[in-house]
Amino acid sequence: RVATRATPQPLRPFLIERYEGWQLADSLSSSDCESLSMAELLSHADDEGKQLWEALSLGYTDQPGSSFLRREIAVREFKGMHESQINVTAPQEGIYLAMRSLLQQGDHVIVTQPSYQSLSEVARAIGCSVTPWLPEGLAMGQPRFHPGTLRRLLRPGETRLVVANWPHNPTGALPSAEEQLEVVEDCRAAGSWLFVDEIYRGLEHGAHFCLPSTADVYDKGISLGGVSKTLGLPGLRIGWLASSDAAFLARVAELKDYTSICPPAPSEVLAFIALRARE
């Protein structure tokens, strides 16, 4: 059941970021939408966005992210989150900070596989036992992460964290709303946290397939979001962590002082413009 030894390990090279194919002009392997130009993005700015852009100061921003951006994220991406329950980070930074905030050597972690490397690698490096949660139906072109499989993998009182990615990259697997609630209740019963990488949320084929955000449906749920994939703005390096757990967010803030400290001021305003213009 255990995929790695519960001893600390050095972080291994991030293989997908070393892939030389990203540099090709005709690469068909990118995971994000065609990026917007600055002119295209600014053309969508409303009066508030234009005012923020014209009055932009290049000083430090608020450590968890400026209030105007966190309010917009709360309104656009969540049903019940307050701006105080959101910390603006680079998406990759959010993964790292969440894992470092929650995990310690010897913890048991379950991760949907295949996955973006850091979703399992940071836990492995900390010294956690990492168990893969594999999809069914790949051979038939109908990948599915069955809640029953997770239930068998969970170790009540021992599994510290379940990590998922929905919509899933690279299979496109997406649980139903009923299956999402099954996962939440199984994590609750086991006493486990649930971290969901929601970076592709909004790219579902039909709005009715879009799941509620994890942070909205579970008190130990953590949502990772951002503007890189769905809005075509990876160059802004703007994402966010959302959770209703104040102690978790406080630890994220403490650790963030060792990484970026705060989001970049121009990127905050540009992300606000994009989120405000999102249909």
ZASE-526463 format. One line per 5 residues: number of its first residue (from 1); their letters; for each residue x negated, y, z of N, C-alpha, C. Coordinates in nm, 3 decimals, padded with zeros to 5 digits. Atoms other than C-alpha are relative to their C-alpha. Example, Ala and Ser with C-alpha at 12.3 -4.5 7.8 and 13.67 -1.06 7.14 Angstrom:
// residues 2
1) as) -00.089,-00.119,00.000,-01.230,-00.450,00.780,-00.090,00.120,00.000; 00.082,-00.119,-00.006,-01.367,-00.106,00.714,00.077,00.109,00.073
END
This chain:
// residues 279
1) rvatr) -00.082,-00.121,00.000,00.000,00.000,00.000,-00.086,00.126,00.000; 00.085,-00.119,-00.012,-00.290,00.239,00.064,-00.093,00.008,-00.119; 00.077,-00.016,00.123,-00.462,00.381,-00.244,-00.138,00.059,00.023; 00.131,-00.058,-00.025,-00.756,00.561,-00.080,-00.040,-00.030,00.144; 00.048,00.018,-00.135,-00.975,00.518,00.228,00.028,00.125,00.081
6) atpqp) -00.032,-00.113,-00.087,-00.879,00.738,00.523,-00.127,00.060,00.058; 00.121,-00.070,-00.041,-01.217,00.911,00.535,-00.016,00.123,-00.088; 00.017,-00.121,00.082,-01.302,01.266,00.420,-00.091,-00.027,-00.120; 00.074,00.016,00.124,-01.435,01.285,00.065,-00.021,00.138,-00.065; 00.014,-00.126,00.074,-01.578,01.567,-00.149,00.110,00.012,-00.106
11) lrpfl) -00.092,-00.021,00.111,-01.333,01.721,-00.393,-00.070,-00.035,-00.130; 00.058,00.042,00.128,-01.395,01.562,-00.732,00.027,00.106,-00.107; -00.027,-00.094,00.109,-01.418,01.765,-01.056,00.144,-00.012,-00.049; -00.139,-00.004,00.046,-01.074,01.869,-01.182,00.000,-00.030,-00.149; 00.028,00.049,00.134,-01.076,01.664,-01.500,00.078,00.072,-00.109
16) ierye) -00.079,-00.062,00.106,-00.791,01.829,-01.689,-00.051,00.140,-00.032; 00.054,-00.134,00.024,-00.955,02.170,-01.646,-00.135,-00.006,-00.071; 00.126,00.016,00.073,-01.275,02.030,-01.799,00.025,-00.047,-00.144; -00.037,00.050,00.133,-01.086,01.917,-02.111,-00.033,00.105,-00.107; 00.045,-00.095,00.100,-01.250,02.081,-02.412,00.107,00.036,-00.102
21) gwqla) -00.105,-00.026,00.097,-00.933,02.060,-02.619,00.077,00.129,00.023; -00.071,-00.125,-00.026,-00.791,02.368,-02.444,-00.056,00.115,-00.083; 00.064,-00.109,00.074,-01.034,02.578,-02.646,00.035,00.001,-00.148; -00.033,00.008,00.141,-00.898,02.468,-02.984,00.119,00.088,-00.034; -00.106,-00.092,00.039,-00.681,02.718,-03.169,00.130,-00.072,-00.030
26) dslss) -00.119,00.074,00.038,-00.440,02.447,-03.285,00.031,-00.112,00.099; -00.026,00.102,-00.101,-00.420,02.251,-02.958,00.150,-00.018,00.021; -00.141,00.032,-00.024,-00.085,02.077,-02.910,00.021,-00.059,00.139; -00.005,00.068,-00.129,-00.159,01.958,-02.557,00.022,00.094,00.118; -00.020,-00.093,-00.110,-00.092,02.272,-02.354,00.133,-00.027,00.069
31) sdces) -00.120,00.029,-00.079,00.167,02.243,-02.076,00.084,00.124,00.026; -00.076,-00.121,-00.024,00.290,02.603,-02.083,00.058,00.054,-00.130; -00.060,-00.063,00.116,00.502,02.812,-02.318,-00.098,00.097,-00.064; 00.081,-00.103,00.065,00.354,03.056,-02.568,-00.003,00.124,00.089; 00.013,-00.111,-00.093,00.219,03.340,-02.355,00.048,00.131,-00.061
36) lsmae) -00.043,-00.133,00.043,00.366,03.688,-02.375,-00.119,00.094,-00.004; 00.098,-00.108,00.000,00.157,03.989,-02.466,00.043,00.104,00.102; -00.033,-00.107,-00.093,00.140,04.288,-02.233,00.112,00.087,-00.056; -00.102,-00.086,00.061,00.346,04.494,-02.478,00.137,-00.067,00.002; -00.128,00.072,-00.002,00.615,04.224,-02.502,00.061,00.001,00.139
41) llsha) -00.052,00.004,-00.136,00.646,04.196,-02.126,00.050,00.137,00.044; -00.039,-00.133,-00.045,00.656,04.570,-02.061,00.125,00.050,-00.072; -00.121,-00.041,00.072,00.928,04.610,-02.324,00.127,-00.047,00.070; -00.116,00.052,-00.073,01.158,04.414,-02.091,00.020,00.068,00.135; -00.008,-00.063,-00.132,01.099,04.640,-01.790,00.124,00.087,00.012
46) ddegk) -00.111,-00.092,-00.028,01.405,04.807,-01.637,-00.058,00.124,00.068; 00.048,-00.127,-00.058,01.384,05.148,-01.468,-00.087,-00.024,00.124; 00.080,00.027,-00.119,01.259,05.003,-01.139,-00.136,-00.058,-00.036; 00.127,00.057,00.043,00.995,04.796,-01.315,-00.093,00.104,-00.060; 00.082,-00.107,00.059,00.875,05.097,-01.515,-00.057,00.090,00.108
51) qlwea) 00.046,-00.085,-00.108,00.852,05.305,-01.200,-00.112,-00.067,00.079; 00.105,00.072,-00.071,00.652,05.037,-01.021,-00.130,-00.004,-00.080; 00.119,00.009,00.085,00.415,05.004,-01.317,-00.071,00.134,-00.009; 00.060,-00.133,00.014,00.360,05.379,-01.356,-00.062,00.049,00.129; 00.052,-00.043,-00.129,00.299,05.428,-00.984,-00.098,-00.100,00.060
56) lslgy) 00.084,00.109,-00.049,00.075,05.121,-00.954,-00.130,00.049,00.062; 00.128,-00.023,-00.066,-00.210,05.147,-00.706,-00.082,-00.128,-00.008; 00.087,00.116,00.010,-00.508,04.915,-00.746,-00.067,-00.033,00.132; 00.049,00.037,-00.132,-00.555,04.873,-00.374,00.046,-00.139,00.038; -00.047,00.127,-00.052,-00.491,04.569,-00.159,00.153,00.001,00.008
61) tdqpg) -00.144,00.014,-00.019,-00.135,04.441,-00.153,00.025,-00.065,00.136; -00.033,00.069,-00.125,00.051,04.291,00.143,-00.048,-00.144,-00.006; 00.059,00.134,-00.002,-00.103,03.960,00.251,00.095,-00.107,-00.053; -00.088,00.103,00.055,00.207,03.746,00.181,00.058,00.035,-00.136; -00.059,-00.049,00.123,00.287,03.946,-00.131,00.084,00.123,00.029
66) ssflr) -00.077,-00.123,-00.022,00.452,04.284,-00.171,00.148,-00.032,00.013; -00.140,00.026,-00.032,00.807,04.304,-00.044,00.089,00.003,-00.125; -00.086,-00.008,00.119,00.956,04.406,-00.381,-00.005,-00.129,-00.082; 00.011,00.124,00.076,00.824,04.088,-00.544,00.061,-00.116,00.076; -00.057,00.110,-00.077,00.916,03.853,-00.262,00.152,00.007,00.006
71) reiav) -00.146,-00.014,00.006,01.270,03.994,-00.258,00.054,-00.051,-00.133; -00.046,00.043,00.132,01.301,03.933,-00.632,-00.008,-00.151,-00.014; 00.014,00.146,00.002,01.172,03.576,-00.596,00.113,-00.064,00.079; -00.105,00.057,-00.084,01.419,03.509,-00.315,00.136,00.003,-00.070; -00.130,-00.016,00.068,01.712,03.637,-00.522,00.009,-00.087,-00.124
76) refkg) -00.004,00.069,00.130,01.617,03.475,-00.853,-00.019,-00.151,00.011; 00.041,00.140,-00.004,01.482,03.139,-00.739,00.067,-00.082,00.110; -00.051,00.071,-00.116,01.661,03.050,-00.416,00.143,00.043,00.033; -00.134,-00.030,-00.047,02.004,03.043,-00.255,00.001,00.055,00.142; -00.006,-00.037,-00.140,01.919,03.084,00.111,-00.132,00.047,00.059
81) mhesq) 00.129,-00.044,-00.051,01.558,03.203,00.137,-00.005,00.152,00.017; 00.027,-00.141,-00.024,01.462,03.541,00.284,-00.142,00.031,-00.046; 00.134,-00.036,00.048,01.158,03.731,00.156,-00.108,-00.039,00.101; 00.098,00.035,-00.104,00.988,03.659,00.491,-00.037,-00.148,-00.004; 00.025,00.144,00.009,01.000,03.286,00.403,-00.073,-00.036,-00.129
86) invta) 00.071,00.018,00.127,00.793,03.330,00.085,-00.140,00.060,00.013; 00.136,-00.052,00.008,00.417,03.369,00.043,-00.045,-00.011,-00.145; 00.041,-00.006,00.140,00.289,03.477,-00.299,-00.147,-00.041,-00.012; 00.135,00.053,00.020,-00.018,03.280,-00.409,-00.019,-00.030,-00.148; 00.019,00.067,00.129,-00.177,03.157,-00.727,00.055,-00.142,00.015
91) pqegi) -00.061,00.133,-00.017,00.000,02.825,-00.800,-00.097,-00.106,00.052; 00.099,00.098,-00.047,-00.315,02.614,-00.757,-00.039,00.028,00.144; 00.031,-00.039,-00.137,-00.397,02.807,-00.442,00.110,-00.046,00.095; -00.112,00.043,-00.083,-00.050,02.727,-00.310,-00.008,-00.147,00.036; 00.017,00.143,-00.027,-00.113,02.355,-00.343,-00.106,-00.021,00.107
96) ylamr) 00.113,00.017,-00.091,-00.446,02.381,-00.165,00.037,00.046,00.142; -00.035,-00.054,-00.132,-00.312,02.599,00.119,00.104,-00.086,00.070; -00.103,00.084,-00.061,-00.007,02.380,00.176,-00.060,-00.129,00.055; 00.060,00.125,-00.045,-00.213,02.061,00.197,-00.091,00.022,00.120; 00.089,-00.029,-00.111,-00.470,02.219,00.425,00.078,00.040,00.126
101) sllqq) -00.082,-00.041,-00.114,-00.193,02.357,00.647,00.066,-00.118,00.069; -00.080,00.110,-00.052,-00.011,02.026,00.690,-00.081,-00.123,00.042; 00.062,00.132,-00.008,-00.265,01.746,00.670,-00.129,-00.002,00.082; 00.128,00.026,-00.063,-00.551,01.601,00.869,-00.042,-00.143,-00.028; 00.054,00.132,00.029,-00.770,01.297,00.841,00.086,-00.110,00.063
106) gdhvi) -00.077,00.113,-00.048,-00.579,00.970,00.873,00.149,00.008,-00.029; -00.142,-00.010,00.033,-00.238,01.105,00.767,00.035,-00.086,-00.121; -00.050,00.074,00.116,-00.030,00.901,00.526,00.079,00.094,-00.089; -00.063,-00.089,00.097,00.080,01.082,00.209,00.047,-00.083,-00.119; -00.054,00.064,00.121,00.300,00.963,-00.080,00.009,00.104,-00.108
111) vtqps) 00.004,-00.098,00.110,00.257,01.132,-00.419,00.055,-00.064,-00.127; -00.045,00.047,00.131,00.449,01.091,-00.744,-00.120,-00.006,-00.094; 00.110,00.019,00.095,00.209,00.958,-01.009,00.055,-00.044,-00.134; 00.116,-00.089,00.008,00.087,01.047,-01.263,00.033,00.140,00.049; -00.024,-00.132,-00.056,00.038,01.394,-01.122,-00.113,00.095,-00.036
116) yqsls) 00.104,-00.103,00.005,-00.150,01.720,-01.146,-00.101,-00.034,00.109; 00.100,00.064,-00.085,-00.477,01.621,-00.985,00.000,00.051,00.144; 00.010,-00.053,-00.136,-00.471,01.854,-00.685,00.113,-00.045,00.091; -00.111,00.046,-00.083,-00.135,01.720,-00.569,-00.036,-00.123,00.082; 00.048,00.114,-00.079,-00.317,01.407,-00.453,-00.145,00.017,00.045
121) evara) 00.145,-00.009,-00.026,-00.684,01.507,-00.460,-00.033,00.072,00.130; 00.030,-00.073,-00.124,-00.674,01.758,-00.174,00.025,-00.090,00.121; -00.029,00.094,-00.109,-00.511,01.498,00.053,-00.109,-00.106,00.011; 00.106,00.101,00.001,-00.770,01.239,-00.052,-00.127,00.057,00.061; 00.123,-00.061,-00.050,-01.053,01.482,00.023,00.006,00.024,00.150
126) igcsv) -00.017,-00.021,-00.144,-00.912,01.558,00.368,-00.023,-00.130,00.077; 00.016,00.129,-00.066,-00.925,01.187,00.446,00.133,-00.068,00.027; -00.132,00.061,-00.016,-00.559,01.093,00.409,00.008,-00.131,-00.079; -00.033,00.118,00.078,-00.427,00.757,00.293,00.108,00.041,-00.100; -00.090,-00.048,00.104,-00.258,00.833,-00.039,00.062,-00.119,-00.074
131) tpwlp) -00.074,00.108,00.067,00.009,00.600,-00.179,00.072,00.057,-00.121; -00.070,-00.051,00.119,00.135,00.649,-00.537,00.146,-00.043,-00.002; -00.142,00.029,00.027,00.508,00.668,-00.606,00.015,00.001,-00.152; 00.003,00.015,00.145,00.532,00.535,-00.961,00.140,00.001,-00.061; -00.131,-00.003,00.064,00.817,00.592,-01.207,00.036,-00.135,-00.060
136) eglam) -00.051,00.116,00.070,01.033,00.317,-01.349,00.052,00.044,-00.137; -00.061,-00.028,00.130,01.157,00.295,-01.708,-00.086,00.068,-00.102; 00.087,-00.068,00.096,00.852,00.439,-01.883,00.001,-00.070,-00.135; 00.006,00.076,00.125,00.843,00.162,-02.143,00.125,00.022,-00.085; -00.125,-00.022,00.072,01.205,00.238,-02.235,00.025,00.147,-00.030
141) gqprf) -00.014,-00.142,00.025,01.148,00.612,-02.255,00.099,00.068,00.093; -00.093,-00.057,-00.097,01.367,00.676,-01.950,-00.063,-00.001,00.140; 00.071,00.001,-00.129,01.127,00.753,-01.663,00.088,00.050,00.113; -00.080,-00.035,-00.117,01.282,00.772,-01.319,-00.076,-00.033,00.126; 00.057,00.026,-00.131,01.144,00.808,-00.969,00.114,-00.041,00.093
146) hpgtl) -00.115,00.056,-00.072,01.385,00.581,-00.784,-00.014,00.027,00.150; 00.007,-00.022,-00.145,01.466,00.689,-00.426,-00.022,-00.128,00.080; 00.021,00.126,-00.070,01.474,00.323,-00.328,-00.147,-00.038,00.008; 00.144,00.026,-00.002,01.106,00.294,-00.422,-00.066,00.083,00.109; 00.055,-00.085,-00.106,01.022,00.588,-00.198,00.033,-00.057,00.137
151) rrllr) -00.043,00.053,-00.129,01.221,00.433,00.084,-00.088,-00.116,00.044; 00.087,00.114,-00.034,01.004,00.121,00.068,-00.142,00.046,00.032; 00.136,-00.049,-00.023,00.685,00.329,00.068,-00.013,00.078,00.130; 00.004,-00.082,-00.121,00.777,00.550,00.363,-00.032,-00.084,00.123; 00.033,00.062,-00.128,00.635,00.464,00.703,00.052,00.092,00.109
156) pgetr) -00.059,-00.089,-00.099,00.864,00.619,00.965,-00.095,00.030,00.115; 00.089,-00.043,-00.106,00.667,00.822,01.215,-00.146,00.007,-00.040; 00.140,00.001,00.046,00.348,00.779,01.010,-00.020,00.080,-00.128; 00.015,-00.074,00.125,00.410,00.930,00.666,00.017,00.148,00.028; -00.002,-00.143,-00.031,00.322,01.294,00.713,00.066,00.081,-00.110
161) lvvan) -00.040,-00.085,00.112,00.404,01.420,00.365,00.036,-00.083,-00.122; -00.036,00.052,00.131,00.584,01.324,00.045,-00.018,00.115,-00.100; 00.029,-00.102,00.101,00.466,01.513,-00.264,00.065,-00.043,-00.131; -00.066,00.029,00.127,00.679,01.528,-00.578,-00.016,00.117,-00.095; 00.008,-00.103,00.105,00.685,01.725,-00.903,00.124,-00.016,-00.087
166) wphnp) -00.125,00.007,00.076,01.029,01.797,-01.053,00.033,00.135,-00.060; 00.014,00.105,00.102,01.078,01.836,-01.343,-00.145,-00.050,-00.008; 00.130,00.065,-00.010,00.790,01.591,-01.367,-00.085,00.020,-00.125; 00.101,-00.007,00.106,00.479,01.652,-01.575,-00.094,-00.119,00.019; -00.034,-00.018,00.141,00.405,01.462,-01.795,00.123,-00.075,-00.050
171) tgalp) -00.106,00.088,00.051,00.708,01.229,-01.811,00.132,00.072,-00.025; -00.127,-00.068,00.010,00.989,01.484,-01.782,00.105,-00.055,00.094; -00.097,00.061,-00.092,01.156,01.272,-01.513,00.058,00.106,00.094; -00.070,-00.094,-00.088,01.414,01.460,-01.307,00.110,-00.076,00.073; -00.106,00.071,-00.071,01.628,01.312,-01.031,00.133,00.074,-00.012
176) saeeq) -00.130,-00.064,-00.009,01.999,01.379,-01.012,00.010,00.073,00.134; -00.019,-00.070,-00.127,02.130,01.605,-00.737,00.023,-00.100,00.113; -00.024,00.103,-00.101,02.247,01.293,-00.554,-00.129,-00.069,00.041; 00.129,00.063,-00.031,01.903,01.134,-00.580,-00.089,00.095,00.078; 00.077,-00.098,-00.076,01.742,01.455,-00.458,00.041,-00.004,00.148
181) levve) -00.047,00.005,-00.138,01.960,01.441,-00.146,-00.041,-00.130,00.069; 00.049,00.126,-00.056,01.867,01.075,-00.097,-00.144,00.014,00.046; 00.141,-00.020,-00.034,01.499,01.171,-00.102,-00.011,00.086,00.126; 00.003,-00.088,-00.117,01.562,01.452,00.147,00.039,-00.077,00.127; -00.045,00.073,-00.119,01.753,01.226,00.386,-00.098,-00.108,00.041
186) dcraa) 00.101,00.101,-00.033,01.490,00.954,00.362,-00.121,00.065,00.067; 00.111,-00.072,-00.064,01.217,01.208,00.443,00.038,00.044,00.140; -00.047,-00.042,-00.132,01.425,01.341,00.730,-00.003,-00.117,00.100; -00.004,00.118,-00.087,01.474,00.992,00.871,-00.140,-00.046,00.039; 00.137,00.043,-00.027,01.101,00.921,00.847,-00.081,00.107,00.074
191) gswlf) 00.073,-00.109,-00.064,01.004,01.259,00.998,-00.107,00.060,-00.089; 00.101,-00.044,00.096,00.814,01.351,00.682,00.032,00.136,-00.060; -00.015,-00.121,00.079,00.757,01.683,00.512,00.020,-00.039,-00.147; -00.020,00.022,00.143,00.860,01.713,00.146,-00.049,00.123,-00.075; 00.057,-00.107,00.083,00.646,01.926,-00.087,00.035,-00.030,-00.144
196) vdeiy) -00.036,00.021,00.140,00.786,01.968,-00.439,-00.059,00.110,-00.086; 00.054,-00.090,00.102,00.593,02.127,-00.722,00.113,00.026,-00.099; -00.114,-00.037,00.084,00.875,02.312,-00.900,-00.043,00.096,-00.112; 00.056,-00.096,00.094,00.651,02.492,-01.148,00.071,-00.005,-00.136; -00.073,00.012,00.127,00.857,02.359,-01.443,00.151,00.021,00.018
201) rgleh) -00.142,-00.025,-00.025,01.192,02.442,-01.282,00.048,00.116,-00.088; -00.050,-00.099,00.095,01.397,02.632,-01.538,-00.020,-00.042,-00.144; 00.022,00.052,00.135,01.278,02.431,-01.839,00.083,-00.125,-00.027; -00.087,00.115,00.021,01.543,02.162,-01.800,00.086,00.020,-00.125; -00.086,-00.006,00.118,01.757,02.079,-02.102,00.145,00.018,00.044
206) gahfc) -00.134,-00.030,-00.050,02.072,02.250,-01.978,-00.006,00.046,00.144; 00.007,-00.058,-00.135,02.121,02.469,-01.671,00.061,-00.092,00.105; -00.067,00.087,-00.098,02.345,02.205,-01.508,-00.093,-00.108,00.053; 00.096,00.098,-00.049,02.038,01.980,-01.469,-00.097,00.060,00.102; 00.095,-00.065,-00.091,01.848,02.236,-01.259,00.037,-00.031,00.144
211) lpsta) -00.025,00.039,-00.139,01.817,02.105,-00.904,-00.009,00.119,00.094; 00.025,-00.100,-00.104,01.851,02.318,-00.592,-00.147,-00.004,00.041; 00.139,-00.003,-00.045,01.514,02.430,-00.468,-00.015,-00.077,00.131; 00.023,00.085,-00.117,01.366,02.198,-00.207,00.006,00.078,00.131; 00.000,-00.081,-00.121,01.318,02.478,00.044,00.141,00.039,00.043
216) dvydk) -00.139,-00.033,-00.031,01.693,02.546,00.024,00.076,-00.116,00.064; -00.080,00.116,-00.041,01.800,02.192,00.109,-00.062,-00.081,00.114; 00.064,00.081,-00.104,01.554,02.067,00.373,-00.086,00.092,00.088; 00.072,-00.088,-00.091,01.413,02.235,00.684,-00.150,-00.029,00.003; 00.143,00.031,00.012,01.080,02.056,00.630,-00.038,-00.012,-00.148
221) gislg) 00.027,-00.003,00.144,01.090,02.117,00.254,-00.082,00.122,-00.037; 00.087,-00.108,00.050,00.830,02.327,00.073,00.012,00.003,-00.152; -00.010,-00.018,00.145,00.880,02.465,-00.277,-00.120,00.078,-00.050; 00.105,-00.072,00.072,00.596,02.564,-00.506,00.058,00.044,-00.134; -00.048,-00.053,00.127,00.698,02.790,-00.794,-00.100,00.096,-00.060
226) gvskt) 00.089,-00.095,00.063,00.544,03.037,-01.033,00.050,00.043,-00.136; -00.039,-00.057,00.130,00.561,03.231,-01.359,-00.082,-00.056,-00.115; 00.092,00.047,00.104,00.295,03.036,-01.550,00.069,-00.076,-00.111; -00.054,00.093,00.099,00.503,02.771,-01.724,00.130,00.051,-00.062; -00.131,-00.034,00.053,00.865,02.882,-01.756,00.006,00.140,-00.062
231) lglpg) -00.004,-00.137,00.050,00.790,03.249,-01.823,-00.118,00.033,-00.091; 00.111,-00.023,00.092,00.473,03.209,-02.029,-00.098,00.104,00.047; 00.088,-00.103,-00.056,00.258,03.417,-01.795,-00.109,-00.059,00.089; 00.101,00.062,-00.085,-00.025,03.194,-01.669,-00.114,00.094,00.037; 00.110,-00.093,-00.028,-00.273,03.482,-01.688,00.024,00.090,00.121
236) lrigw) -00.028,-00.082,-00.118,-00.097,03.663,-01.404,-00.047,-00.067,00.127; 00.036,00.079,-00.118,-00.189,03.384,-01.159,00.091,00.032,00.118; -00.099,-00.027,-00.104,00.131,03.443,-00.965,00.091,-00.121,00.018; -00.091,00.106,-00.040,00.315,03.167,-00.785,00.045,00.029,00.142; -00.046,-00.022,-00.136,00.470,03.119,-00.444,00.025,-00.132,00.072
241) lassd) -00.044,00.106,-00.089,00.527,02.888,-00.151,00.120,00.052,00.076; -00.119,-00.037,-00.075,00.869,02.893,00.013,00.033,-00.110,00.099; -00.037,00.096,-00.103,00.972,02.726,00.338,00.076,00.073,00.110; -00.071,-00.058,-00.113,01.209,02.787,00.627,-00.075,-00.023,00.132; 00.077,00.029,-00.120,00.942,02.667,00.872,-00.102,00.111,00.025
246) aafla) 00.084,-00.117,-00.027,00.778,02.974,01.029,-00.142,-00.040,00.038; 00.135,00.042,-00.041,00.485,02.782,01.179,-00.083,-00.041,-00.120; 00.071,00.036,00.122,00.393,02.636,00.841,-00.046,00.125,-00.075; 00.035,-00.122,00.074,00.401,02.979,00.675,-00.108,00.080,00.074; 00.103,-00.071,-00.076,00.194,03.127,00.957,-00.137,-00.062,-00.023
251) rvael) 00.128,00.067,00.025,-00.077,02.865,00.902,-00.048,00.026,-00.143; 00.036,-00.035,00.137,-00.068,02.926,00.525,-00.064,00.139,-00.004; 00.054,-00.137,-00.001,-00.125,03.296,00.593,-00.139,00.005,00.061; 00.133,00.003,-00.062,-00.419,03.220,00.822,-00.105,-00.052,-00.097; 00.096,00.059,00.093,-00.588,03.001,00.562,-00.019,00.086,-00.125
256) kdyts) 00.009,-00.084,00.119,-00.513,03.243,00.278,-00.102,00.111,00.017; 00.104,-00.100,-00.026,-00.748,03.492,00.445,-00.137,-00.049,-00.045; 00.126,00.058,00.048,-01.024,03.254,00.329,00.002,-00.025,-00.151; -00.008,00.023,00.145,-00.903,03.231,-00.032,00.018,00.133,-00.072; -00.020,-00.124,00.077,-00.743,03.523,-00.218,00.029,00.121,00.086
261) icppa) -00.043,-00.103,-00.094,-00.634,03.728,00.088,00.137,00.056,-00.036; -00.127,-00.058,00.042,-00.353,03.887,-00.115,00.012,-00.013,-00.152; -00.016,00.007,00.145,-00.205,03.881,-00.467,-00.055,00.125,-00.068; 00.046,-00.117,00.074,-00.344,04.113,-00.738,00.115,00.096,-00.030; -00.106,-00.100,00.013,-00.146,04.437,-00.756,00.062,00.006,-00.140
266) psevl) -00.064,-00.005,00.133,-00.099,04.454,-01.138,00.084,-00.123,-00.029; -00.074,00.124,00.026,00.012,04.090,-01.153,00.133,-00.002,00.075; -00.125,-00.004,-00.075,00.273,04.149,-00.884,00.108,00.077,-00.076; -00.098,-00.082,00.071,00.443,04.424,-01.082,00.044,-00.068,-00.129; -00.034,00.067,00.125,00.427,04.230,-01.408,00.088,-00.123,00.025
271) afial) -00.085,00.114,-00.035,00.573,03.921,-01.240,00.140,00.047,00.038; -00.130,-00.058,-00.034,00.852,04.137,-01.098,00.080,00.033,-00.125; -00.067,-00.034,00.126,00.935,04.267,-01.445,00.051,-00.125,-00.069; -00.040,00.124,00.067,00.945,03.913,-01.585,00.117,-00.066,00.071; -00.109,00.063,-00.075,01.165,03.776,-01.308,00.129,00.080,-00.011
276) rare) -00.119,-00.084,00.011,01.402,04.072,-01.327,00.066,-00.016,-00.138; -00.053,00.011,00.138,01.439,04.024,-01.706,00.043,-00.140,-00.035; -00.031,00.139,00.031,01.486,03.649,-01.685,00.150,-00.020,-00.016; -00.143,00.023,00.025,01.819,03.538,-01.831,00.049,-00.121,00.078
END
